[in-house]
Amino acid sequence: MRKGELGDARAKRALKAIAGRASASRPLALDEVIHHRMRLGIVSALAANDSLSFAELKALLKATDGNLSVHARKLEDAGYVAVKKRFLERRPRSDYRLTYEGRKALERYVGHMEAIIGAVGQ
């Protein structure tokens, strides 16, 4: 077995082991909303802070205005992030915070990833 095939075989065994623990009522699937790199970064940053402004998130994630706003909106539409828009000294300011649903979704996602990593390590 070649080096790359060994990793593929481990990944397949890990997924089979996890699939064996999945129930019919709770199918095995990653949360596609959180799984995207930018959205995972937003949710992770908000999990570590009470709230962050658009400008703070943009700087922290090294994102463009358009990229950040599209991904933040997707999280908001899913109910994972809440946004409060206001004016501060006549300038618009958007503050983001992680909702209860967003925190629970992140916990499920992290648990799922830990299970995959644990199964691969066996």
HELIX and SHEET records of a PDB file:
HELIX    1   1 LYS A    3  ARG A   21  1                                  19    
HELIX    2   2 GLU A   32  HIS A   35  1                                   4    
HELIX    3   3 ARG A   37  ALA A   47  1                                  11    
HELIX    4   4 PHE A   54  LEU A   61  1                                   8    
HELIX    5   5 ASP A   65  ASP A   77  1                                  13    
HELIX    6   6 TYR A  100  VAL A  120  1                                  21    
SHEET    1   A 3 LEU A  52  SER A  53  0                                        
SHEET    2   A 3 ARG A  91  LEU A  98 -1                                        
SHEET    3   A 3 VAL A  81  LEU A  88 -1                                        
END                                                                             
